[in-house]
Amino acid sequence: MERKHGRRAGAALDVEAVLDDLYTTPPPGFVARREELALAARTSGRADDARRIHAARRPTLAAWAANLLLRSRPQESRHFLELGRALRDAYRTLDADGIKELSEQRRSVVSALSRQAAELARAGGHRLSDAAQQDVESTLRAVLADEDAADQWATGRLEGALTPPSDFPSP
C-alpha cells in the first residue's frame, strides 16, 4: 500500500470514515463513542487520528437530525443541493420566472425534508422538540441560500444549526 508522510495512505481515509460514523451517533452517546474511538486510534499508534477524533464536537439534536438526513437520504440530499445551486443562480441572475418556480419548490422540499429528519431522529430514539424542528428547517433554508452552508451540510458533520443569510428571502 502506498505510504504518505510515514503512514499508510488508507489511514487518512479510515479516520474520515470514523468521523462520518461518529456524527451519526445520537448526541447523548456522542462523547462516550468519541472517547472510545479516540482511544482505539491512540492504542493502535495513530495519535494524529486520535487527536482529530477527540476534537470532534457533539452536535445539537437538530444538527444530528440534519446529518442523519444527509446520510440516510443521499438521492434526496443531492437533489436538494442542486435545488440550492439553481435557486442561488436564479437570484444572482435576477431570473424572475426561475425564482418564482424554485421558491415554490423550496417551500415544499424544506417542509418534506424537515419531516423526514424528524422521522429519522424519532427512529433513532429521539423526538425533536418544536425548537429543534425549527433549527432543522433553518439549516435547510441556509443550505439553499448559502454555498458555504451547503458545503458544511454536505460533510454530514454539522455541530449546530445553520442560519440562512438575512438578505435571502424567507419562504
Kinemage of the C-alpha trace (Angstrom):
@kinemage 1
@onewidth
@group {chain A} dominant
@subgroup {mainchain}
@vectorlist {calphas} color= white
{ca met a 1} P 0.000 0.000 0.000
{ca glu a 2} L 1.255 3.490 -0.832
{ca arg a 3} L 2.684 5.457 2.085
{ca lys a 4} L 2.138 9.129 2.662
{ca his a 5} L 4.022 11.107 5.324
{ca gly a 6} L 5.130 7.901 7.038
{ca arg a 7} L 1.627 6.407 7.242
{ca arg a 8} L -0.395 4.149 5.067
{ca ala a 9} L -2.354 6.261 2.571
{ca gly a 10} L -5.528 4.481 3.700
{ca ala a 11} L -5.129 5.652 7.313
{ca ala a 12} L -6.437 9.132 6.478
{ca leu a 13} L -9.452 7.541 4.865
{ca asp a 14} L -10.003 5.418 7.965
{ca val a 15} L -10.261 8.464 10.233
{ca glu a 16} L -12.675 10.101 7.778
{ca ala a 17} L -14.926 7.026 7.911
{ca val a 18} L -14.678 7.006 11.706
{ca leu a 19} L -15.700 10.673 11.870
{ca asp a 20} L -18.558 10.088 9.430
{ca asp a 21} L -19.792 7.252 11.622
{ca leu a 22} L -19.343 9.294 14.794
{ca tyr a 23} L -21.629 12.071 13.530
{ca thr a 24} L -24.466 9.558 13.085
{ca thr a 25} L -24.247 8.713 16.796
{ca pro a 26} L -27.160 10.229 18.772
{ca pro a 27} L -25.971 13.266 20.785
{ca pro a 28} L -26.448 11.660 24.229
{ca gly a 29} L -23.982 8.891 23.319
{ca phe a 30} L -21.651 11.029 21.223
{ca val a 31} L -18.996 11.860 23.814
{ca ala a 32} L -18.651 8.275 25.066
{ca arg a 33} L -18.416 6.980 21.478
{ca arg a 34} L -15.897 9.703 20.570
{ca glu a 35} L -13.692 8.776 23.527
{ca glu a 36} L -13.915 5.076 22.635
{ca leu a 37} L -12.908 5.754 19.021
{ca ala a 38} L -10.102 8.154 20.006
{ca leu a 39} L -8.716 5.587 22.448
{ca ala a 40} L -8.810 2.883 19.762
{ca ala a 41} L -6.874 5.142 17.381
{ca arg a 42} L -4.353 6.082 20.077
{ca thr a 43} L -3.734 2.465 21.149
{ca ser a 44} L -3.181 1.471 17.518
{ca gly a 45} L -0.430 4.091 17.225
{ca arg a 46} L -2.449 6.704 15.318
{ca ala a 47} L -2.000 9.693 17.628
{ca asp a 48} L -2.865 12.283 14.939
{ca asp a 49} L -6.093 10.453 14.142
{ca ala a 50} L -6.887 10.203 17.855
{ca arg a 51} L -6.483 13.987 18.186
{ca arg a 52} L -8.781 14.594 15.198
{ca ile a 53} L -11.404 12.259 16.602
{ca his a 54} L -11.137 13.794 20.059
{ca ala a 55} L -11.560 17.284 18.556
{ca ala a 56} L -14.993 16.358 17.143
{ca arg a 57} L -17.733 18.273 18.935
{ca arg a 58} L -21.085 16.830 19.946
{ca pro a 59} L -23.830 18.014 17.589
{ca thr a 60} L -27.079 19.508 18.764
{ca leu a 61} L -30.129 17.322 18.275
{ca ala a 62} L -31.141 19.408 15.227
{ca ala a 63} L -27.664 19.170 13.674
{ca trp a 64} L -27.625 15.411 14.296
{ca ala a 65} L -31.020 15.075 12.574
{ca ala a 66} L -29.747 17.134 9.612
{ca asn a 67} L -26.638 14.917 9.434
{ca leu a 68} L -28.821 11.792 9.523
{ca leu a 69} L -30.973 13.193 6.734
{ca leu a 70} L -27.943 13.760 4.520
{ca arg a 71} L -26.538 10.282 5.125
{ca ser a 72} L -29.831 8.364 5.090
{ca arg a 73} L -31.357 10.054 2.058
{ca pro a 74} L -28.439 10.559 -0.362
{ca gln a 75} L -30.534 10.949 -3.502
{ca glu a 76} L -32.916 13.485 -1.939
{ca ser a 77} L -29.936 15.296 -0.420
{ca arg a 78} L -28.215 15.525 -3.800
{ca his a 79} L -31.371 16.925 -5.398
{ca phe a 80} L -31.726 19.373 -2.520
{ca leu a 81} L -28.172 20.644 -3.009
{ca glu a 82} L -28.883 21.012 -6.745
{ca leu a 83} L -32.059 22.981 -5.957
{ca gly a 84} L -29.972 25.302 -3.790
{ca arg a 85} L -27.462 25.883 -6.592
{ca ala a 86} L -30.277 26.607 -9.053
{ca leu a 87} L -32.018 28.951 -6.609
{ca arg a 88} L -28.825 30.879 -5.851
{ca asp a 89} L -28.126 31.162 -9.596
{ca ala a 90} L -31.661 32.437 -10.222
{ca tyr a 91} L -31.225 35.137 -7.566
{ca arg a 92} L -27.759 36.013 -8.853
{ca thr a 93} L -29.056 36.492 -12.421
{ca leu a 94} L -32.382 38.001 -11.296
{ca asp a 95} L -34.335 35.340 -13.199
{ca ala a 96} L -37.874 36.210 -12.021
{ca asp a 97} L -39.537 33.120 -13.510
{ca gly a 98} L -36.841 30.842 -12.144
{ca ile a 99} L -37.062 32.463 -8.713
{ca lys a 100} L -40.847 32.003 -8.619
{ca glu a 101} L -40.738 28.353 -9.702
{ca leu a 102} L -37.801 27.417 -7.478
{ca ser a 103} L -39.232 29.273 -4.468
{ca glu a 104} L -42.392 27.178 -4.678
{ca gln a 105} L -40.231 24.047 -4.746
{ca arg a 106} L -38.173 25.362 -1.844
{ca arg a 107} L -41.158 25.604 0.493
{ca ser a 108} L -42.423 22.099 -0.197
{ca val a 109} L -38.987 20.464 -0.219
{ca val a 110} L -37.846 22.103 3.043
{ca ser a 111} L -41.076 21.011 4.699
{ca ala a 112} L -40.800 17.427 3.406
{ca leu a 113} L -37.110 17.058 4.300
{ca ser a 114} L -37.680 18.562 7.719
{ca arg a 115} L -40.380 15.959 8.400
{ca gln a 116} L -38.030 13.216 7.173
{ca ala a 117} L -35.295 14.452 9.528
{ca ala a 118} L -37.771 14.351 12.431
{ca glu a 119} L -38.787 10.800 11.484
{ca leu a 120} L -35.140 9.712 11.305
{ca ala a 121} L -34.464 11.239 14.726
{ca arg a 122} L -37.534 9.502 16.155
{ca ala a 123} L -36.391 6.191 14.636
{ca gly a 124} L -33.024 6.828 16.318
{ca gly a 125} L -34.785 7.153 19.662
{ca his a 126} L -35.038 10.950 19.918
{ca arg a 127} L -38.035 13.185 19.358
{ca leu a 128} L -37.282 16.655 18.011
{ca ser a 129} L -38.778 19.482 20.048
{ca asp a 130} L -40.514 22.303 18.178
{ca ala a 131} L -37.365 24.415 18.597
{ca ala a 132} L -35.132 21.639 17.239
{ca gln a 133} L -37.526 21.149 14.319
{ca gln a 134} L -37.288 24.882 13.571
{ca asp a 135} L -33.489 24.608 13.723
{ca val a 136} L -33.590 21.794 11.144
{ca glu a 137} L -35.763 23.970 8.881
{ca ser a 138} L -33.425 26.933 9.384
{ca thr a 139} L -30.466 24.726 8.485
{ca leu a 140} L -32.184 23.512 5.326
{ca arg a 141} L -33.071 27.085 4.292
{ca ala a 142} L -29.446 28.099 4.921
{ca val a 143} L -28.249 25.231 2.710
{ca leu a 144} L -30.452 26.515 -0.109
{ca ala a 145} L -29.403 30.131 0.319
{ca asp a 146} L -25.691 29.938 1.013
{ca glu a 147} L -22.983 27.948 -0.749
{ca asp a 148} L -20.811 27.759 2.381
{ca ala a 149} L -23.746 26.387 4.383
{ca ala a 150} L -24.397 23.845 1.619
{ca asp a 151} L -20.750 22.775 1.758
{ca gln a 152} L -20.901 22.428 5.556
{ca trp a 153} L -24.060 20.307 5.451
{ca ala a 154} L -22.640 18.166 2.644
{ca thr a 155} L -19.915 16.963 5.043
{ca gly a 156} L -22.557 15.336 7.245
{ca arg a 157} L -20.711 16.669 10.284
{ca leu a 158} L -22.726 19.665 11.417
{ca glu a 159} L -22.332 20.513 15.080
{ca gly a 160} L -25.042 23.161 15.275
{ca ala a 161} L -27.912 24.616 13.309
{ca leu a 162} L -27.137 26.863 10.357
{ca thr a 163} L -28.817 30.225 9.824
{ca pro a 164} L -29.807 31.485 6.379
{ca pro a 165} L -28.322 34.832 5.380
{ca ser a 166} L -30.557 37.768 6.282
{ca asp a 167} L -30.503 39.109 2.719
{ca phe a 168} L -32.013 35.921 1.266
{ca pro a 169} L -35.834 35.927 1.109
{ca ser a 170} L -37.638 33.704 3.602
{ca pro a 171} L -40.278 31.254 2.426
